[in-house]
Amino acid sequence: MKAFGKETQMIWSRETGLTILLCILFVHIFFIIPLGEGTIFGKIVFFVFYVSLLITGVLVFFENYILKIIGAVLLVLLLVGAIFSSSSLAVADNLLLILYCMMLSWVVLLRTFSAGPVTIHRVFGAIVVYLLVGFIFALLYQAIYIVEGDAAFKGLSAAGRKEFIYFSLTTLTTAGYGDISPLLPFSRSLANMEALIGQLYPAVLIARLVSMEFESSKERKKNN
């Protein structure tokens, strides 16, 4: 167990951990949720996904015991939610998962914009945060729907997470097909906020990465 922990920490001490995280997140958002939700296989992969994130993500980066407790509680809620069906458990699970994804985003941003040359792994880290933003808003929309029901959104063909992932990503990228739309003032405000983040994040991100690469190239020229 200790050997596994050391190997995991070595992976995350290098920038390749950002690429690994992107692969995990990409497969989960674009394949597991749309195609496997509701099936036994999908639930197993869903649970394994969060276990892998908790093991290789925040729990490795942080030494704070409070964050470890949050991770443990999240795992317990996921396990209980897989056995028992309850709207209150689903909302609690979503909110705790939102908190976890926010912490993970912060950690990845710190790693992405730390001192040093801009590598492809850092670019992948920035993409990770972009996808996490879409995932966080999808969880928020789903929590609102669980509480408010059909009055929260129009055009949903089902109440599964894949519907809210689809709506969140089309909002984040400002594609806005219009087949699903928020009805409540709060859900509309969230959609507006997500669309604004979707526009500003890439612009600010690109400017920051270019600036970092420019400074890094200047340092390399001086040393040469």
N, C-alpha and C positions, 0 to 999 in steps of 0.2 A: 504493500500500500504506500509506504514511504517512497519506494522507488518510482511508483506511478506519479506521486505528487511532485517529485523532483523533475521527472521528465516533462510533466505538464508545465511546470514553472519555467523550464528551459525553453519550451516552445513559445510561451508568452513573453519571455524576456527578449526574444527575437521578434523582428517585424513580421515574420512569416505567420505568426499567430493571427494577425489581422486578415490575411488571406484565407486561413482556415475558417475563421469566424464568418467571413463573407460567404464561403461555400456552404456552410451549415445553414446560414440564414436564407440564402438564395433558394436552396432546395426546399426548405420548410415553407417559405412564403409562396413560391411559384409552382410547387409540385405537391407537397404533402397536404397543405390546407385545401387547395382546390380539388384534388383528386382522391384524397384519403380520408377526408372528414366524415365521421359517422360510422366508418368501418372499424372492425377490431384491429386490423393492421394499422390503420391511420391513428388510432388512439395509442397504440404501443409506440409507434414512431414519434408521435406527438410528445409522449412522456419522455422518451429517450432523448429527444431534441432538447428539452428544458433541463434534463439532468446533465447533458453534455455541456450546455451553456453555463450552468451553475458551477460545474467542476472546472471548466477551462476559462471561465470569464472573470466575473467580479470576485469570486472567492480566492482566486489566485492573485489578483492585482491588489486587493485590500487586505489588511490585517485586522480591520475593525470587526469586533465580535458582533456588533449590532447588525452589520450587513450579513454576516454568516447566519445569524438567527433569522433574518428576513428570508434568506435563501432556503433555510430548513423549513420554515413555515410555508413557503411557496410550494415546496415539494410535497408536504403533507396535504395541502389543499388540492393540488393536482391529483394526488392519489385518491383522496376522499371524493373529489368530483368525478373521478373515473368510475367509482363504485356507486355513489349516490347522486341522484339528480335533484338539484335545488337551485332556485333562482338567486337566493341570498349567497350561496356558496359560489355561484358563477360570477356574481358581481364582485365579491371579495377576491376571488381568484384573479379577475381582470385587473382590479385596482392594484393588487400586490405585484402582478406581472408588469404593470405600467411603471411602478416605482423601480422595479428591477431593471427594466429596459432603459429607463432614464439614467440610472447609475452606470449601466454598461455603456451607454452613449457617451457619458462624460469621460469615462475611463479611456474609451477608444479615441476620443478627440484629443485627450492629453497625450496619448501615445502617437497619434498621427501628426500633431503639431509640435512635438518635442524637438529639441535642437538636433541638427544633423541634416544630411542631404535628403532631398525628396526622392523616394523610391516608389516603385509600382505597388509595394505593399501598403505604403501610406495612402496612396490613391484609393486602394481597395478599402482601407480603414474609413476614409471619408464616405465611400459608398455604403459601407455598413451602417453608419449613422443615418444616412438618408433613408435607407430601408427601415431602420428602427423607428424613425419618425413616423413613417407610414403605418408601421405595425402598432405603435402606441396610439395613434388616432383611431385605428380600426378597433382596438380594445375599448377606447372611450365610447365610440359609437355603439358598440355592442352592449356595453354596460347601460347606456341610455335606453337602448331598445328593450333590454330586459326589465328595466324599471317602468318605462312609459308604454311599452307595447307598440301597436301599429300606429299610434298617434305620433311617434317620433320620426318615422321615415315613410316616404311614398315610393312604391315601385319595387319593394323587396320581393323576390320570388321565394325566399326562404329566410330563416332566422339564424343560419349558420355563420360561422366566422368568415367563411370564404366570401360571403356577400359584402361584409364590411371591409375586408381586405381589398376587394375590387373597388368599392366606393372610395376608400381612403386613398388608394394609389392613383385613381383617376382624378381625385381632387388635388392631391399633392403635385401631380404633374400638370395640373390645370387642363387636362383633356376634357373633362366635364361633358360626358355624353348625355347627361340629363335623364337617363333611365331610372336612376335612383336619386332622390332629393330629400334633404332634411326638412322637417315641418316645424319643429319647435324652435323658439328663439335661441336657446342654448346650443342645440345641435347645429343650427345655422352659423352661429358665432364660431364654433369649433371648426366648421368647414371653411369659413373665411380665413381663420387663423392658419389652418393647414395650407391653404392655397398660397397665402402670403409667405409662409416658411418655404414652400416649394419653389417660389420665385427667388427669394433672397439667399437661401442657403447655397445653391450652386454658384451664384455670382460672388458672394463673399468668400466661399471656399476656393474658387479658382484664383481670385486675387491674392489670397493668403498663400496658397501653394506656390504660385509664381514668384511672390516676394521671397519666400523661403528658399526657393531654388536659385534665385538671383543672388541672394546673400551668400548661399553656400558656394556658388560658382566663383564669387569674388574671393572668398577665403581660399579656395583651391588654387586660384591664380596667384595669390600672394605667397602661398606656401611653395609654389613651383618657381 
